[in-house]
Amino acid sequence: MEQTALEILELALLARTKIGPSQLLILNKIDIKLKMLKLFIRLSAELKSLAGGTYAELEGRVLEIGRMLGGWLKTAKGRDLRP
């Protein structure tokens, strides 16, 4: 989970430096990594590797990151469609 979170952070920093199709590609990679992280968190909770409150906190943070990423993707797509 830590490795995936660090990869998301690295990709987000990279996406900040790009525009156009290359940024969209990176943002889509972040989306996939975020979905993987959600799955890892859920599996960890099912396997009782996480304390009770930890799952809820992590899930809430990942959902918030997902909302922010969605806004970023929407903005980037809108920018990409302009002439």
C-alpha positions in Angstrom: 0.0 0.0 0.0 2.8 2.4 0.8 4.5 1.8 -2.5 1.3 2.4 -4.4 0.7 5.6 -2.5 4.2 6.8 -3.3 3.7 6.0 -6.9 0.5 8.1 -6.9 2.3 11.0 -5.4 5.2 10.7 -7.9 2.7 10.6 -10.8 0.8 13.6 -9.4 4.0 15.6 -9.2 4.8 14.6 -12.8 1.3 15.5 -14.0 1.7 19.0 -12.6 4.6 19.6 -15.1 2.7 18.4 -18.2 -0.2 19.7 -20.3 -2.4 18.2 -22.9 -2.5 14.5 -23.8 0.5 13.6 -21.8 -1.1 15.0 -18.7 -4.3 13.1 -19.4 -2.3 9.9 -19.8 -0.6 10.4 -16.4 -3.9 11.3 -14.7 -5.4 8.1 -16.0 -2.5 6.2 -14.6 -3.1 7.8 -11.3 -6.7 6.8 -11.4 -5.7 3.2 -12.0 -3.2 3.3 -9.1 -5.9 4.9 -6.9 -8.3 2.0 -7.7 -5.5 -0.4 -6.8 -4.9 1.3 -3.5 -8.6 1.2 -2.7 -8.6 -2.5 -3.3 -5.5 -3.1 -1.2 -7.1 -1.1 1.7 -10.3 -3.1 1.4 -8.4 -6.4 1.3 -6.3 -5.4 4.3 -9.4 -4.7 6.3 -11.0 -8.0 5.3 -7.8 -9.8 6.3 -7.9 -7.9 9.6 -4.5 -6.3 8.9 -5.9 -2.9 9.7 -7.3 -1.7 13.0 -11.1 -0.9 12.8 -10.8 2.9 12.7 -7.8 2.9 10.4 -9.8 1.4 7.5 -12.5 4.1 7.7 -9.8 6.8 7.9 -7.9 5.5 4.9 -11.0 4.9 2.9 -12.1 8.5 3.5 -8.8 9.9 2.5 -8.7 7.8 -0.7 -12.2 8.9 -1.6 -11.3 12.5 -1.1 -8.2 12.0 -3.4 -10.5 10.4 -5.9 -12.8 13.5 -5.9 -9.8 15.8 -6.4 -8.4 13.6 -9.2 -11.8 13.6 -10.8 -11.9 17.4 -10.8 -8.3 17.6 -12.2 -9.3 15.1 -15.0 -12.4 17.1 -15.8 -10.3 20.3 -16.0 -7.6 18.7 -18.1 -10.1 17.1 -20.5 -11.8 20.5 -21.0 -8.4 22.1 -21.6 -7.5 19.4 -24.1 -10.8 19.9 -26.1 -10.3 23.7 -26.6 -8.9 24.8 -30.0 
